[in-house]
Amino acid sequence: MNEIIKLSLEEDNFSSHIIHTKDEILREDRNNNYIIPERFNVNKLILLAVNPSKFFVYWFLKDELKQNLEGKSLKLKLFVENKDVLEIPISNTDGDMYIFYHAPFKEVFCSLGYLENNEFIEILKSNRCIAPSDVITYEKEEKWYNKKKQEYISKESILYHESDNLNYLTKNLPTSPVRK
């Protein structure tokens, strides 16, 4: 099978992705027996915004930290604009979950810890992210940033149409009949 792939790659160099694939496949030192570990021995708490009301969070803890936390009730706290808004009890030291909280355009992060003497002891803090918008803009122009040229570019929005203008709608929509 590898011979067929090698022959096809030698003849087909017209696409840029082929060169990258060719290098990957033809590399002789590739280890075919690589096994993805069941878990990583790291302390990590990651928060990802799915939409303005839904966040995905996952966490891993090192083995020695897990041993120190035995018998403690872990909690996950959600912070919006540096304000504690949600506290969720969790039962395992490695895990993931979806968190539902509406926070469009707000800075959000999580903290993992436990309660001791009615005080929250933080173990890990997640990355900070800005939740996406919950509205569609109908602005005439959109601003884009060109990283290569390091400049802002204004382009006409594909969502803007004169007919979407509120004045147009209020003048041209038929009125609903009045109930008697």
C-alpha positions as CSV (number, residue, x, y, z in Angstrom):
1,M,0.0,0.0,0.0
2,N,2.8,2.5,0.9
3,E,4.4,1.8,-2.5
4,I,1.2,2.9,-4.3
5,I,1.0,6.1,-2.2
6,K,4.7,6.9,-2.9
7,L,4.2,6.4,-6.6
8,S,1.1,8.6,-6.7
9,L,2.8,11.4,-4.7
10,E,5.9,11.4,-7.0
11,E,3.6,12.0,-10.0
12,D,1.2,14.5,-8.4
13,N,3.0,17.7,-7.3
14,F,0.5,20.3,-8.6
15,S,-1.1,21.1,-5.3
16,S,0.5,22.7,-2.3
17,H,-0.9,20.3,0.2
18,I,0.6,17.3,-1.7
19,I,4.1,18.4,-0.8
20,H,3.2,18.6,2.9
21,T,1.5,15.2,2.7
22,K,4.5,13.7,0.7
23,D,6.9,14.8,3.4
24,E,4.7,13.3,6.1
25,I,4.3,9.9,4.4
26,L,7.8,9.5,3.1
27,R,9.5,10.3,6.4
28,E,11.3,7.1,7.4
29,D,11.7,7.8,11.1
30,R,7.9,7.7,11.7
31,N,6.9,5.7,14.6
32,N,3.8,3.6,13.6
33,N,3.3,2.3,17.2
34,Y,2.6,5.7,18.8
35,I,-0.2,5.3,21.4
36,I,-2.1,8.3,22.7
37,P,-1.9,8.3,26.5
38,E,-5.2,7.7,28.4
39,R,-4.5,10.9,30.4
40,F,-1.8,13.5,30.7
41,N,-0.1,14.1,34.0
42,V,-0.5,17.9,34.0
43,N,-2.5,20.5,35.8
44,K,-4.7,22.3,33.3
45,L,-8.1,24.0,33.2
46,I,-9.4,25.1,29.8
47,L,-12.6,27.1,29.0
48,L,-13.9,27.4,25.5
49,A,-16.9,29.6,24.4
50,V,-19.3,27.6,22.3
51,N,-21.9,30.4,21.9
52,P,-23.0,33.4,24.0
53,S,-24.8,31.0,26.4
54,K,-22.8,27.9,26.4
55,F,-19.2,27.2,27.4
56,F,-17.2,23.9,27.4
57,V,-14.7,23.4,30.2
58,Y,-12.2,20.5,30.7
59,W,-9.5,19.9,33.3
60,F,-6.7,17.5,34.2
61,L,-4.8,17.2,37.5
62,K,-1.4,15.7,38.3
63,D,-1.3,12.5,40.2
64,E,0.3,14.1,43.3
65,L,-2.3,16.9,43.4
66,K,-5.1,14.3,43.1
67,Q,-3.7,12.5,46.2
68,N,-3.7,15.8,48.2
69,L,-7.4,16.4,47.2
70,E,-8.7,13.0,48.4
71,G,-11.8,13.5,50.6
72,K,-12.3,17.2,49.5
73,S,-15.4,18.4,47.6
74,L,-14.2,20.0,44.4
75,K,-16.1,23.0,42.9
76,L,-15.9,24.7,39.6
77,K,-16.7,28.5,39.6
78,L,-17.6,30.5,36.6
79,F,-16.6,34.2,36.6
80,V,-18.1,36.8,34.3
81,E,-16.3,40.2,34.2
82,N,-14.4,39.0,37.4
83,K,-17.6,38.4,39.3
84,D,-18.4,34.9,40.7
85,V,-21.8,34.0,39.0
86,L,-22.0,30.2,39.2
87,E,-20.6,27.5,41.5
88,I,-20.8,23.8,40.3
89,P,-19.9,20.8,42.5
90,I,-17.8,18.3,40.5
91,S,-17.1,14.7,41.5
92,N,-13.9,13.9,39.6
93,T,-10.4,15.3,39.3
94,D,-10.2,14.8,35.5
95,G,-13.3,15.7,33.5
96,D,-15.3,18.0,31.3
97,M,-18.7,19.6,31.1
98,Y,-20.8,22.2,29.4
99,I,-21.8,25.3,31.4
100,F,-24.8,27.3,30.5
101,Y,-24.7,31.0,31.3
102,H,-25.7,33.9,29.0
103,A,-22.8,36.3,28.8
104,P,-22.5,37.9,25.3
105,F,-19.4,40.1,24.8
106,K,-18.3,39.5,28.4
107,E,-14.9,38.2,29.6
108,V,-15.4,34.8,31.2
109,F,-13.1,32.4,33.0
110,C,-13.3,29.4,35.5
111,S,-11.7,28.5,38.7
112,L,-11.3,25.0,40.1
113,G,-11.0,24.5,43.9
114,Y,-12.5,23.3,47.1
115,L,-14.1,24.8,50.3
116,E,-12.1,24.8,53.5
117,N,-13.5,26.6,56.6
118,N,-16.1,28.2,54.3
119,E,-13.4,29.7,52.1
120,F,-12.8,28.8,48.5
121,I,-9.3,27.5,47.9
122,E,-8.4,27.9,44.3
123,I,-6.3,25.1,42.6
124,L,-6.4,26.2,39.0
125,K,-7.6,29.1,37.0
126,S,-8.6,28.8,33.3
127,N,-7.8,30.9,30.4
128,R,-9.9,34.0,29.9
129,C,-12.1,34.3,26.8
130,I,-14.7,36.8,25.5
131,A,-18.1,35.2,24.8
132,P,-19.3,35.8,21.2
133,S,-22.2,38.1,20.3
134,D,-25.8,37.1,20.5
135,V,-27.0,39.6,17.8
136,I,-26.4,40.0,14.1
137,T,-25.2,43.4,13.1
138,Y,-26.6,45.1,10.1
139,E,-24.0,47.8,9.8
140,K,-23.1,49.1,6.4
141,E,-19.4,48.4,6.8
142,E,-17.4,45.7,8.6
143,K,-13.9,46.3,9.8
144,W,-11.3,43.5,9.2
145,Y,-7.7,43.4,10.4
146,N,-5.1,42.2,7.9
147,K,-2.3,40.6,10.1
148,K,0.1,40.5,7.2
149,K,-0.1,44.2,6.4
150,Q,-1.0,45.1,10.0
151,E,-3.8,47.4,9.0
152,Y,-7.6,47.7,9.3
153,I,-9.7,47.3,6.2
154,S,-13.3,48.4,5.8
155,K,-15.6,46.4,3.6
156,E,-19.2,46.6,2.8
157,S,-21.2,44.1,4.9
158,I,-22.8,41.2,3.1
159,L,-25.7,41.4,5.6
160,Y,-26.6,45.0,5.0
161,H,-29.3,45.9,2.6
162,E,-31.2,49.1,2.3
163,S,-34.4,47.1,2.5
164,D,-33.4,45.9,6.0
165,N,-33.6,49.5,7.2
166,L,-36.1,49.8,10.0
167,N,-37.7,52.9,8.3
168,Y,-38.3,50.9,5.2
169,L,-39.9,48.1,7.1
170,T,-42.2,50.3,9.1
171,K,-43.4,52.2,6.0
172,N,-43.9,49.1,3.8
173,L,-45.2,46.3,6.0
174,P,-48.9,45.8,5.8
175,T,-50.7,46.5,9.1
176,S,-52.4,43.7,10.8
177,P,-56.2,43.7,10.9
178,V,-57.7,44.9,14.2
179,R,-59.8,42.4,16.2
180,K,-63.3,43.5,17.1
